[in-house]
């Protein structure tokens, strides 16, 4: 607590002294701004900082012998003192086995938000299960949703779902929480994480329903879509359908010039990891070092925003056409969703005025999926005006 208070004091001092319109070449200024934003906006919402201080997130020795969906660690009754979950709701955390892009076993973490009373369907006493796929939280393991006091979404989704009687399984995705590289926006990998989190939770909590639905927003909307596609070729029993809210079906658009979104910059790290994109050839030096600094201190979305907040694309990138690179094209080819058969019904929800995830991508993805699907599965698109 003393450390947190000191950081908050430092942040207040920084905001009073630093120039928030840092030059794109002034790394010291940018790093000071990042630290200030992290201290004021992120640290108060972390349950543990740094996350490595919580032994729950340490990879156990039995990982190598595990199978996908197998429980590695289980915390049935998580101490919710440090969380801001509503009265009457409870939390469990668990670590389980998922798979990486090579199919190798890797550790993943998740939580279950429990309702006070389960919603009953046809007189059943089991807890109806919703697998929640979260939106962008950051690209460092510190940014695990299970390590956030409000589980990132509070009453905007997870608290509300539990309030009406659903048990909500929230996968952190491999690399958020667990000690592994996080492949941001690699929907198909995150879909594995969500599906295996469901299997792991059902294996140890017999009170969970055998049937389940997936629901995701933003990045998680793409993940929810990928779960529907996954069900077509690797079905998991009990799947009822999926809801994709504000999904970007195409994680990166192969157009130039690139914009200033920190999410696109985060994505470049994934493309570098999976396809060898040379970051030093697309970024200007200080912005790249600033983004690496964000990751090194466990910074998440707000710290990432502050790194680029006042810069133009030309100030961030030395090559604003990098989305046309072969590495980026390959990533889009392999990790976009849409235009494929689904293994269950899907509902797409898109706000008409969304400035982060525009309506065009979801509309194109919906139309392409309808064409590929035929009339076998129900697909619905709902535009929420405003």
C-alpha positions in Angstrom: 0.0 0.0 0.0 2.9 2.4 0.8 4.3 1.7 -2.7 0.9 2.5 -4.3 0.5 5.8 -2.4 4.0 6.8 -3.4 3.2 6.1 -7.0 0.0 8.0 -6.8 1.9 10.9 -5.3 4.5 10.7 -8.0 1.7 10.7 -10.7 0.1 13.8 -9.3 3.5 15.5 -9.3 4.1 14.3 -12.9 0.8 15.7 -14.1 1.7 19.0 -12.6 5.2 19.2 -14.1 5.4 17.2 -17.3 4.3 18.5 -20.7 1.5 16.3 -21.8 2.2 17.2 -25.4 5.6 15.5 -25.4 7.6 15.6 -28.6 7.6 12.2 -30.4 11.4 12.1 -29.9 11.4 12.8 -26.2 11.4 9.4 -24.7 11.9 10.6 -21.1 8.8 12.8 -21.4 6.7 10.0 -22.9 7.8 7.5 -20.2 6.9 10.0 -17.5 3.5 10.4 -19.0 3.0 6.7 -19.2 4.0 6.2 -15.5 1.6 9.0 -14.5 -1.3 7.5 -16.3 -0.5 4.0 -15.1 -0.4 5.2 -11.5 -3.6 7.2 -11.6 -5.7 5.0 -13.9 -4.5 1.4 -13.7 -2.7 0.6 -10.4 -5.8 1.3 -8.3 -7.7 -1.4 -10.2 -5.1 -4.1 -10.0 -5.6 -6.7 -7.3 -1.8 -7.5 -7.3 1.0 -5.4 -8.7 3.2 -6.7 -10.0 1.2 -9.8 -10.8 4.2 -12.1 -10.3 3.8 -11.5 -6.5 0.6 -13.6 -6.6 1.7 -17.3 -6.6 -1.6 -18.2 -8.3 -0.1 -17.0 -11.6 3.1 -19.1 -11.4 3.3 -21.9 -13.9 3.2 -25.3 -12.1 5.5 -28.2 -12.7 2.8 -30.5 -14.0 2.2 -28.4 -17.1 4.1 -30.6 -19.5 1.9 -33.7 -18.8 -1.4 -31.8 -19.0 -4.0 -32.1 -21.7 -6.0 -29.2 -23.2 -8.8 -28.2 -20.8 -7.2 -29.9 -17.8 -7.1 -28.0 -14.5 -3.6 -27.1 -13.2 -4.6 -25.0 -10.2 -7.9 -24.4 -8.5 -9.0 -21.7 -6.1 -12.6 -22.6 -5.2 -13.3 -19.6 -3.0 -11.2 -16.7 -4.0 -10.7 -14.0 -1.3 -12.7 -11.1 -2.8 -11.6 -8.5 -0.3 -9.5 -6.8 -3.0 -12.2 -7.1 -5.6 -15.2 -4.8 -6.2 -17.7 -7.5 -7.1 -21.3 -7.0 -6.0 -22.5 -8.3 -2.7 -23.9 -11.8 -3.0 -21.6 -12.8 -5.9 -18.6 -15.0 -5.4 -15.4 -15.7 -7.4 -13.3 -18.7 -8.2 -10.0 -18.7 -10.1 -8.2 -21.5 -11.9 -5.3 -22.2 -14.1 -5.7 -24.8 -16.9 -4.0 -26.1 -20.0 -4.6 -24.5 -23.4 -2.6 -24.7 -26.7 -0.4 -22.2 -28.6 -0.1 -21.6 -32.3 2.0 -24.8 -32.7 -0.5 -26.9 -30.7 1.9 -27.1 -27.7 0.5 -27.1 -24.2 0.6 -23.7 -22.5 -0.8 -22.3 -19.2 -3.9 -20.1 -19.1 -5.8 -18.6 -16.3 -9.5 -17.8 -15.8 -12.1 -16.9 -13.2 -15.7 -17.8 -12.6 -18.1 -15.2 -11.3 -20.9 -16.9 -9.4 -24.4 -15.6 -9.0 -26.2 -15.7 -5.6 -28.9 -17.9 -7.1 -28.8 -19.6 -10.5 -31.3 -18.7 -13.2 -33.5 -21.7 -13.7 -34.4 -23.2 -17.1 -37.0 -25.9 -17.2 -36.7 -26.5 -13.5 -33.0 -27.2 -13.6 -30.9 -26.4 -10.5 -27.6 -26.2 -12.4 -25.9 -22.9 -13.0 -26.4 -21.8 -16.6 -22.9 -21.0 -18.0 -21.8 -18.1 -20.1 -18.2 -18.0 -21.4 -17.3 -14.3 -21.5 -14.6 -13.2 -24.0 -13.2 -9.9 -22.9 -12.1 -7.0 -25.1 -8.6 -5.5 -25.2 -7.1 -5.1 -21.7 -3.4 -4.7 -22.7 -0.6 -7.0 -24.0 1.3 -7.7 -20.7 0.5 -10.5 -18.3 -0.3 -7.8 -15.7 -3.5 -7.0 -17.7 -5.3 -10.3 -16.8 -9.0 -9.6 -16.2 -8.8 -12.0 -13.2 -6.3 -9.5 -11.7 -8.7 -6.5 -12.1 -10.8 -5.4 -9.1 -13.9 -4.9 -11.4 -13.1 -7.8 -13.8 -12.6 -5.1 -16.4 -16.3 -4.8 -17.4 -18.2 -4.5 -14.1 -21.9 -3.9 -14.7 -21.4 -3.4 -18.4 -21.5 -7.2 -18.7 -20.1 -9.7 -16.2 -21.7 -8.3 -13.0 -25.0 -8.0 -14.8 -24.9 -11.5 -16.2 -24.2 -12.9 -12.7 -26.9 -10.6 -11.2 -29.6 -12.3 -13.3 -28.3 -15.8 -12.4 -25.6 -16.9 -14.9 -22.3 -18.3 -13.9 -19.7 -16.4 -16.0 -16.4 -18.1 -16.9 -13.9 -15.4 -17.9 -10.8 -16.6 -19.7 -7.8 -14.3 -19.4 -6.3 -15.6 -22.7 -2.9 -17.2 -22.7 -0.2 -14.6 -21.9 -2.5 -12.5 -19.8 -1.9 -13.7 -16.3 0.1 -16.7 -17.3 3.8 -16.5 -18.0 3.7 -16.8 -21.8 3.7 -14.5 -24.9 0.3 -12.9 -25.5 -0.8 -13.0 -29.2 -3.1 -10.1 -29.2 -6.1 -10.4 -31.6 -5.2 -13.9 -32.6 -8.8 -14.8 -32.4 -8.5 -18.5 -33.1 -6.0 -19.0 -30.3 -8.1 -17.0 -27.8 -11.1 -19.1 -28.9 -9.2 -22.2 -27.8 -8.5 -20.5 -24.5 -12.2 -19.8 -24.0 -13.4 -23.3 -25.0 -10.8 -25.0 -22.8 -11.7 -22.7 -19.9 -15.3 -24.0 -20.2 -14.1 -27.7 -20.3 -11.8 -27.1 -17.3 -14.5 -25.3 -15.2 -17.1 -28.0 -16.0 -14.6 -30.7 -15.0 -14.4 -29.5 -11.4 -17.7 -27.8 -10.8 -20.5 -30.3 -11.3 -23.1 -27.6 -10.6 -22.3 -25.9 -13.9 -24.7 -26.6 -16.7 -23.5 -28.9 -19.5 -24.9 -26.4 -22.1 -23.2 -23.1 -22.6 -23.1 -20.0 -24.7 -20.2 -17.6 -25.5 -20.5 -13.8 -25.4 -17.7 -11.3 -26.2 -17.1 -7.7 -26.9 -14.6 -5.9 -29.2 -11.5 -8.2 -29.3 -13.8 -10.6 -27.5 -16.4 -10.1 -30.1 -13.9 -11.5 -32.7 -13.1 -14.3 -30.2 -16.8 -15.1 -29.8 -17.1 -15.2 -33.6 -14.1 -17.5 -33.8 -15.7 -19.9 -31.3 -18.7 -20.2 -33.6 -16.3 -21.1 -36.4 -14.4 -23.5 -34.3 -17.6 -25.4 -33.4 -18.0 -26.2 -37.1 -14.8 -28.3 -37.2 -13.9 -29.1 -33.6 -17.3 -29.1 -31.8 -17.5 -29.1 -28.0 -20.7 -30.6 -26.4 -23.4 -28.3 -25.1 -22.6 -25.3 -27.3 -25.8 -23.2 -27.7 -24.5 -20.3 -29.7 -22.4 -17.1 -29.6 -22.9 -13.4 -29.3 -20.3 -11.1 -30.9 -20.7 -7.5 -29.7 -18.7 -4.8 -31.6 -16.5 -7.4 -33.3 -13.6 -6.4 -35.6 -13.7 -9.5 -37.9 -10.5 -8.4 -39.6 -8.0 -7.7 -36.8 -5.9 -5.7 -39.2 -7.0 -4.1 -42.5 -4.4 -4.4 -45.2 -4.6 -0.8 -46.2 -2.2 2.1 -45.9 -1.4 4.5 -44.4 -1.9 3.0 -40.9 -3.7 5.1 -38.2 -2.6 6.2 -34.7 -4.5 3.6 -32.7 -2.4 2.0 -30.0 -4.4 -1.2 -30.6 -2.8 -1.4 -34.1 0.6 -0.8 -32.5 -0.1 -3.6 -29.9 -1.0 -5.9 -32.8 2.3 -5.3 -34.5 4.0 -7.1 -31.6 1.8 -10.2 -32.3 2.6 -10.1 -36.0 6.3 -9.7 -35.1 6.1 -12.8 -32.9 4.1 -15.0 -35.2 5.3 -13.8 -38.7 8.6 -12.1 -38.1 7.6 -8.5 -38.7 10.7 -6.4 -38.0 9.4 -3.7 -35.6 12.5 -1.5 -35.9 11.8 -1.1 -39.6 8.2 0.2 -39.1 8.4 2.3 -35.9 10.3 5.5 -35.2 12.8 4.8 -32.4 11.2 6.7 -29.4 7.6 5.5 -30.0 8.8 1.9 -30.3 10.8 2.2 -27.1 7.8 3.8 -25.4 5.6 0.9 -26.3 8.3 -1.5 -25.1 8.4 0.5 -21.9 4.7 0.2 -21.4 5.0 -3.6 -21.6 8.1 -3.7 -19.3 6.3 -2.0 -16.4 3.1 -4.0 -16.8 1.2 -1.2 -18.5 -2.2 -1.9 -20.0 -4.6 0.1 -22.1 -4.4 3.4 -20.4 -0.6 3.3 -20.3 -0.6 2.4 -24.0 -3.0 5.3 -24.8 -0.7 7.7 -23.0 2.3 6.6 -25.0 0.8 7.8 -28.3 -1.9 10.2 -27.3 -0.6 13.3 -29.1 1.2 11.8 -32.0 0.4 11.5 -35.7 1.0 8.3 -37.6 4.1 9.7 -39.3 5.5 10.5 -35.8 4.8 7.0 -34.6 5.8 5.0 -37.7 8.8 5.3 -40.1 6.7 3.1 -42.5 3.0 3.8 -42.4 2.4 1.2 -45.1 3.5 -1.7 -43.0 -0.1 -3.2 -42.9 0.7 -4.1 -46.6 3.7 -6.1 -45.6 3.7 -9.9 -46.2 3.8 -10.6 -42.5 0.6 -8.5 -41.9 -1.1 -10.0 -44.9 -0.4 -13.5 -43.6 -1.7 -12.6 -40.2 -5.0 -11.2 -41.7 -5.3 -14.3 -43.8 -4.8 -16.7 -40.9 -6.6 -14.9 -38.0 -9.5 -13.0 -39.5 -13.0 -14.4 -39.0 -16.1 -14.3 -41.3 -17.0 -16.1 -44.5 -16.8 -19.5 -42.9 -19.4 -22.0 -41.7 -20.5 -21.8 -38.1 -21.2 -24.6 -35.7 -24.1 -22.9 -34.0 -26.2 -19.7 -34.1 -24.6 -16.3 -33.9 -25.9 -12.9 -32.9 -23.8 -9.8 -33.9 -24.5 -6.5 -32.0 -22.9 -3.4 -33.4 -23.4 0.3 -32.4 -24.0 2.6 -35.3 -21.8 5.3 -33.9 -18.9 3.1 -32.7 -15.7 5.1 -33.3 -13.3 2.3 -32.3 -14.8 -0.7 -34.1 -16.6 0.6 -37.2 -19.8 -0.9 -38.7 -18.3 -1.7 -42.1 -16.2 -4.7 -41.0 -19.0 -6.4 -39.0 -21.4 -5.9 -41.9 -19.0 -7.3 -44.5 -18.2 -10.2 -42.1 -21.9 -10.9 -41.5 -22.7 -10.9 -45.2 -19.8 -13.2 -46.1 -20.7 -15.6 -43.3 -24.3 -15.7 -44.4 -23.2 -16.6 -47.9 -20.8 -19.3 -46.7 -23.3 -20.7 -44.2 -26.4 -21.1 -46.4 -29.5 -21.7 -44.4 -28.2 -24.3 -41.9 -27.5 -22.0 -38.9 -29.2 -18.8 -37.7 -27.1 -15.6 -38.0 -28.5 -12.3 -36.9 -27.1 -8.8 -37.1 -28.6 -6.1 -34.8 -27.5 -2.5 -35.2 -28.0 -0.4 -32.1 -28.7 3.2 -33.1 -26.3 5.7 -31.6 
